[in-house]
């Protein structure tokens, strides 16, 4: 009986050690996962580069008239070597585009009067940590509606309305004239 008791106590001790070891193992795994996420978060923040946050005119916008300027905002301060170009139809470079001012993380670009069409804004900026970043987006300028076409449509619509009213008046007169001339032709309906 003595040896069985020691075997049972040994098994019980092993179970307690196994349970304690498995709990330690789970704790170490969880701690490693948390450290890994923290490391990735810190590494991602340290390696982040400037990104375009806002643009005016914005990506995909259709404007009724040419914008006065282009205003780009980034999430980091920019260097003086930053450039912006505008491409028109067939990716032809628009002349007269110049970076007017760079204030911290914003670029103001002077542009000439743009004709109707689709334009691509390309930016090549240098962030404060000297990383070059480039990207592009598009916006469109609609052709102005000609005043003469508006007047033509209004005049045409008014003429159609007058013709319709004239047809109704002539038709009504014919019907009243016919009903006056045929009064004696048909016998009254029996009631």
C-alpha positions in Angstrom: 0.0 0.0 0.0 2.9 2.3 0.6 4.2 2.2 -2.9 0.7 2.8 -4.4 0.3 5.9 -2.2 3.6 7.4 -3.5 2.5 6.7 -7.1 -0.8 8.4 -6.5 0.9 11.4 -4.8 3.4 11.5 -7.7 0.7 11.5 -10.3 -1.2 14.3 -8.4 2.0 16.3 -8.2 2.6 15.8 -11.9 -1.0 17.0 -12.7 -0.5 20.1 -10.6 2.8 20.8 -12.4 1.2 20.2 -15.8 -1.6 22.6 -15.0 0.8 25.2 -13.7 3.1 24.7 -16.7 0.2 25.0 -19.2 -1.1 28.2 -17.5 2.4 29.6 -17.7 2.6 28.6 -21.3 -0.7 30.3 -22.2 0.4 33.4 -20.3 3.7 33.5 -22.2 2.0 33.0 -25.5 -0.5 35.8 -24.8 2.3 38.1 -23.7 4.2 37.3 -26.9 1.2 38.1 -29.0 0.7 41.5 -27.2 4.4 42.3 -27.6 4.2 41.4 -31.3 1.2 43.8 -31.9 2.9 46.6 -30.0 6.1 46.1 -32.1 4.1 46.2 -35.3 2.3 49.3 -34.2 5.5 51.1 -33.3 7.3 50.0 -36.4 4.4 51.0 -38.6 4.2 54.5 -37.1 8.0 55.0 -37.4 8.0 53.9 -41.1 4.9 55.9 -42.2 5.4 58.4 -45.0 3.5 61.5 -46.0 0.1 60.7 -47.5 -2.4 62.9 -49.3 -5.2 63.7 -46.8 -7.3 66.2 -48.7 -7.3 67.9 -52.1 -9.3 70.7 -53.6 -10.6 70.0 -56.1 -11.0 66.5 -54.8 -10.6 63.2 -56.7 -13.4 62.5 -59.2 -15.0 65.9 -58.8 -16.7 67.5 -61.9 -16.5 71.3 -61.7 -18.7 73.8 -63.5 -15.8 76.2 -64.1 -12.0 76.1 -63.9 -10.6 76.2 -60.3 -8.6 79.2 -59.2 -5.9 77.0 -57.6 -5.1 73.5 -56.4 -4.7 73.0 -52.7 -3.2 69.7 -51.4 -3.0 68.7 -47.7 -0.7 65.9 -46.4 -0.4 64.2 -43.0 3.2 65.4 -42.6 5.2 68.5 -43.2 6.7 68.8 -46.7 10.1 69.8 -48.0 10.8 72.6 -50.5 11.5 70.2 -53.3 7.9 69.2 -53.7 6.4 69.5 -57.2 2.9 69.4 -58.7 2.1 69.0 -62.4 -1.3 68.9 -64.2 -1.9 66.8 -67.2 -4.7 67.4 -69.7 -6.1 65.4 -72.6 -3.7 62.7 -73.9 -1.5 63.4 -70.8 -0.2 66.6 -72.2 1.4 68.8 -69.6 -0.6 72.0 -68.8 1.7 75.1 -69.0 1.7 77.8 -66.4 1.3 75.5 -63.3 3.5 76.5 -60.4 3.8 75.8 -56.7 2.9 79.1 -55.2 3.4 78.3 -51.5 4.2 75.4 -49.2 3.1 75.9 -45.6 4.0 73.0 -43.3 1.8 70.2 -44.7 -0.1 72.1 -47.4 0.8 73.0 -51.0 -0.9 75.8 -52.9 -0.6 75.6 -56.7 -1.3 78.4 -59.1 -3.0 77.2 -62.3 -4.1 78.9 -65.6 -7.7 79.0 -66.7 -8.5 75.4 -67.7 -10.8 74.5 -70.6 -13.4 71.8 -70.4 -11.9 68.3 -70.0 -10.5 65.7 -67.6 -7.3 66.7 -65.8 -4.8 64.6 -63.8 -3.0 66.1 -60.8 0.4 64.5 -60.2 2.3 65.3 -57.1 5.9 64.5 -56.3 6.5 65.6 -52.7 9.3 65.2 -50.2 8.3 64.6 -46.6 10.1 66.2 -43.7 12.1 62.9 -43.2 13.3 63.2 -46.9 11.2 60.4 -48.3 9.9 61.0 -51.8 6.2 60.3 -52.3 4.3 60.5 -55.5 0.7 60.0 -56.5 -2.1 61.3 -58.7 -5.8 61.9 -59.0 -8.3 63.2 -61.5 -11.0 65.9 -61.7 -13.0 67.3 -64.6 -14.2 70.7 -65.8 -17.5 70.8 -67.6 -18.0 72.8 -70.8 -20.1 75.9 -70.1 -23.7 75.7 -71.3 -24.1 78.2 -74.1 -26.8 80.8 -73.5 -27.9 80.5 -77.1 -28.8 76.8 -76.7 -30.9 77.7 -73.6 -32.7 80.4 -75.6 -33.2 78.0 -78.5 -34.8 75.4 -76.2 -37.0 78.0 -74.5 -38.2 79.4 -77.8 -38.9 76.0 -79.3 -40.9 75.0 -76.2 -43.0 78.2 -76.3 -43.7 77.6 -80.0 -44.8 74.0 -79.4 -47.1 75.2 -76.6 -48.6 77.9 -78.9 -49.2 75.4 -81.7 -50.9 73.0 -79.3 -53.2 75.7 -78.0 -54.0 76.8 -81.6 -54.9 73.2 -82.6 -57.2 72.9 -79.5 -59.0 76.2 -80.4 -59.5 75.2 -84.1 -60.7 71.8 -83.2 -63.2 73.1 -80.6 -64.6 75.5 -83.1 -65.1 72.8 -85.7 -66.9 70.6 -83.2 -69.2 73.4 -82.1 -69.8 74.3 -85.8 -70.6 70.7 -86.7 -72.9 70.3 -83.8 -74.8 73.6 -84.8 -75.2 72.5 -88.4 -76.4 69.0 -87.6 -79.1 69.8 -85.0 -82.0 68.7 -87.2 -80.4 65.6 -88.8 -80.6 63.2 -85.9 -83.8 62.3 -84.0 -83.6 62.8 -80.3 -82.8 59.7 -78.3 -85.7 58.0 -76.6 -85.8 58.3 -72.9 
